[in-house]
Every structure is written in structure tokens, then in C-alpha cells.
Amino acid sequence: EPSPTVEAIYKWYEDNQDSGHREHLGASQIGKLCERELWYIFRWVLTERKKGRMLKLLRRGQDEEARFAREFRAVGVTLHTEDPTTGDQFRVSLCGGHAGESMDGKGLGFYEAPKTWHIIEMKTHNDESF
């Protein structure tokens, strides 16, 4: 039996989710194979309402970004998580703004390639998502 308290938390996430509509196709969407699905997403024909459990997991992933950043910095990585010109995440825009993405940061000093700047995208996953 699911816990009524946990179910109430999931419902709270569902009741407070935003529309999810973007003004552009995001990088995670561009790779979809079905051109019709892309057209529907871009024209806001498809609306996706996520379940509370998934919304909670996504929020957890966002909350973990501060920990990841702290760990990178602790081992000597120079990490920039916001664009100094806007104070927001770094943004990439393509095709006149029809496609784009935000990135979690850029970093320099990774042991694998210490003199190369890297795009940082921080995610939490389980084994099933790979």
C-alpha cells in the first residue's frame, strides 16, 4: 500500500508543476527520431504532465547540482555555474532561437584534460536510465 503522506507529497508536486512549455526545442528533444513528434512539441500540441514521483526525482537532481559543484571545486576544478552577463545559467541558442539549451556550467582543471574547458551537465541517474 502506498503511504498517504507520500501520495500527498506527489500530488503537491503535480499541483505545482509549470506548463513545461519552452519557446524552443531543447537539446534533449532534438534527438528524437520522430519528426512529427518534434513538430507537435515545437507547436505546443503535446503537453506532458509529469507524475508527482518523477517531479520529485527531477527536483532532487536539481538540488544535487550544488553538491556536485562543491565536490568539483574541492578537487581543484575551476567551475562557473552562471553566466556573468546575466546571472543565470549559460544559454545556447540555435536557429534563430528555435532550438537551444541551458547548461549547468563550464569547468577547467579536470584530471582527464586539465587545460581544456568542459561543458558541465549534472544529472542523477539510476542503472535503468543508461
C-alpha positions as a Markdown table, in Angstrom:
| # | Residue | x | y | z |
|---|---|---|---|---|
| 1 | Glu | 0.0 | 0.0 | 0.0 |
| 2 | Pro | 1.3 | 3.4 | -0.9 |
| 3 | Ser | 1.8 | 5.8 | 2.0 |
| 4 | Pro | -0.9 | 8.5 | 2.2 |
| 5 | Thr | 1.8 | 11.0 | 3.2 |
| 6 | Val | 4.0 | 10.1 | 0.2 |
| 7 | Glu | 1.0 | 10.3 | -2.1 |
| 8 | Ala | 0.1 | 13.7 | -0.8 |
| 9 | Ile | 3.7 | 14.9 | -1.5 |
| 10 | Tyr | 3.5 | 13.6 | -5.0 |
| 11 | Lys | 0.1 | 15.3 | -5.5 |
| 12 | Trp | 1.7 | 18.6 | -4.2 |
| 13 | Tyr | 4.4 | 18.3 | -6.9 |
| 14 | Glu | 1.8 | 17.6 | -9.6 |
| 15 | Asp | -0.4 | 20.5 | -8.5 |
| 16 | Asn | 2.6 | 22.9 | -8.6 |
| 17 | Gln | 4.3 | 21.9 | -11.8 |
| 18 | Asp | 4.7 | 24.5 | -14.5 |
| 19 | Ser | 3.3 | 24.1 | -18.0 |
| 20 | Gly | 6.6 | 22.8 | -19.3 |
| 21 | His | 6.3 | 24.8 | -22.5 |
| 22 | Arg | 9.5 | 26.2 | -23.8 |
| 23 | Glu | 9.9 | 28.8 | -26.5 |
| 24 | His | 12.3 | 26.5 | -28.3 |
| 25 | Leu | 13.2 | 22.8 | -28.8 |
| 26 | Gly | 15.7 | 21.8 | -26.1 |
| 27 | Ala | 18.8 | 19.7 | -26.8 |
| 28 | Ser | 17.2 | 16.6 | -25.2 |
| 29 | Gln | 14.3 | 16.9 | -27.6 |
| 30 | Ile | 16.2 | 17.5 | -30.8 |
| 31 | Gly | 17.5 | 13.9 | -30.8 |
| 32 | Lys | 14.0 | 12.4 | -31.1 |
| 33 | Leu | 13.6 | 10.3 | -34.2 |
| 34 | Cys | 10.0 | 11.1 | -35.0 |
| 35 | Glu | 9.8 | 14.4 | -36.9 |
| 36 | Arg | 6.1 | 14.6 | -36.3 |
| 37 | Glu | 6.6 | 14.4 | -32.5 |
| 38 | Leu | 9.2 | 17.2 | -32.8 |
| 39 | Trp | 6.7 | 19.3 | -34.8 |
| 40 | Tyr | 4.0 | 18.7 | -32.1 |
| 41 | Ile | 6.3 | 19.6 | -29.3 |
| 42 | Phe | 7.5 | 22.8 | -31.0 |
| 43 | Arg | 4.0 | 23.9 | -31.8 |
| 44 | Trp | 2.8 | 23.1 | -28.2 |
| 45 | Val | 0.4 | 20.5 | -29.4 |
| 46 | Leu | 1.7 | 17.9 | -27.0 |
| 47 | Thr | 1.5 | 18.7 | -23.3 |
| 48 | Glu | 3.2 | 16.5 | -20.9 |
| 49 | Arg | 2.0 | 16.4 | -17.3 |
| 50 | Lys | 4.6 | 14.5 | -15.2 |
| 51 | Lys | 3.6 | 12.3 | -12.3 |
| 52 | Gly | 4.5 | 13.5 | -8.8 |
| 53 | Arg | 7.1 | 10.9 | -8.2 |
| 54 | Met | 9.0 | 11.9 | -11.4 |
| 55 | Leu | 8.7 | 15.6 | -10.5 |
| 56 | Lys | 10.2 | 14.9 | -7.1 |
| 57 | Leu | 13.1 | 13.0 | -8.7 |
| 58 | Leu | 13.8 | 15.8 | -11.1 |
| 59 | Arg | 13.8 | 18.3 | -8.2 |
| 60 | Arg | 16.3 | 16.0 | -6.4 |
| 61 | Gly | 18.5 | 16.1 | -9.4 |
| 62 | Gln | 18.4 | 19.9 | -9.4 |
| 63 | Asp | 19.2 | 20.0 | -5.7 |
| 64 | Glu | 22.2 | 17.7 | -6.2 |
| 65 | Glu | 23.8 | 20.3 | -8.5 |
| 66 | Ala | 25.1 | 22.4 | -5.6 |
| 67 | Arg | 26.8 | 19.3 | -4.1 |
| 68 | Phe | 28.3 | 18.3 | -7.4 |
| 69 | Ala | 29.7 | 21.9 | -7.8 |
| 70 | Arg | 31.1 | 21.8 | -4.3 |
| 71 | Glu | 32.9 | 18.5 | -5.0 |
| 72 | Phe | 34.4 | 19.7 | -8.3 |
| 73 | Arg | 35.7 | 22.8 | -6.6 |
| 74 | Ala | 37.0 | 20.8 | -3.7 |
| 75 | Val | 39.3 | 18.8 | -6.0 |
| 76 | Gly | 40.6 | 21.9 | -7.8 |
| 77 | Val | 38.2 | 22.3 | -10.8 |
| 78 | Thr | 37.5 | 25.9 | -11.7 |
| 79 | Leu | 33.8 | 25.9 | -12.2 |
| 80 | His | 31.5 | 28.6 | -13.4 |
| 81 | Thr | 27.8 | 27.8 | -13.0 |
| 82 | Glu | 26.3 | 31.1 | -14.1 |
| 83 | Asp | 26.8 | 33.5 | -17.0 |
| 84 | Pro | 28.4 | 36.7 | -15.5 |
| 85 | Thr | 26.5 | 38.8 | -18.0 |
| 86 | Thr | 23.0 | 37.5 | -17.0 |
| 87 | Gly | 23.4 | 35.9 | -13.6 |
| 88 | Asp | 21.5 | 32.9 | -15.0 |
| 89 | Gln | 22.6 | 29.6 | -16.4 |
| 90 | Phe | 24.7 | 29.7 | -19.6 |
| 91 | Arg | 22.4 | 29.6 | -22.6 |
| 92 | Val | 23.0 | 28.3 | -26.1 |
| 93 | Ser | 20.6 | 29.4 | -28.8 |
| 94 | Leu | 20.4 | 27.9 | -32.4 |
| 95 | Cys | 18.4 | 28.5 | -35.5 |
| 96 | Gly | 17.1 | 32.0 | -34.6 |
| 97 | Gly | 16.1 | 30.8 | -31.1 |
| 98 | His | 14.0 | 27.9 | -32.3 |
| 99 | Ala | 16.4 | 25.4 | -30.7 |
| 100 | Gly | 18.6 | 25.9 | -27.6 |
| 101 | Glu | 19.6 | 24.7 | -24.2 |
| 102 | Ser | 20.9 | 25.8 | -20.9 |
| 103 | Met | 24.0 | 24.2 | -19.4 |
| 104 | Asp | 24.8 | 23.7 | -15.8 |
| 105 | Gly | 28.3 | 25.3 | -16.2 |
| 106 | Lys | 31.7 | 25.2 | -17.6 |
| 107 | Gly | 34.8 | 23.8 | -15.9 |
| 108 | Leu | 38.6 | 23.8 | -16.3 |
| 109 | Gly | 41.0 | 21.5 | -14.4 |
| 110 | Phe | 39.5 | 18.1 | -14.7 |
| 111 | Tyr | 42.2 | 15.5 | -14.2 |
| 112 | Glu | 41.5 | 13.8 | -17.5 |
| 113 | Ala | 42.2 | 17.0 | -19.6 |
| 114 | Pro | 43.3 | 19.8 | -17.2 |
| 115 | Lys | 43.9 | 22.5 | -19.8 |
| 116 | Thr | 40.6 | 22.1 | -21.7 |
| 117 | Trp | 37.4 | 23.9 | -20.8 |
| 118 | His | 34.4 | 21.4 | -20.5 |
| 119 | Ile | 30.7 | 21.9 | -20.7 |
| 120 | Ile | 29.2 | 20.7 | -17.5 |
| 121 | Glu | 25.8 | 19.0 | -17.4 |
| 122 | Met | 25.0 | 17.5 | -14.0 |
| 123 | Lys | 22.5 | 14.6 | -13.8 |
| 124 | Thr | 21.4 | 12.0 | -11.3 |
| 125 | His | 20.6 | 8.5 | -12.8 |
| 126 | Asn | 19.9 | 5.0 | -11.8 |
| 127 | Asp | 21.1 | 1.9 | -13.7 |
| 128 | Glu | 17.9 | 1.7 | -15.7 |
| 129 | Ser | 18.4 | 5.1 | -17.3 |
| 130 | Phe | 21.5 | 4.1 | -19.1 |
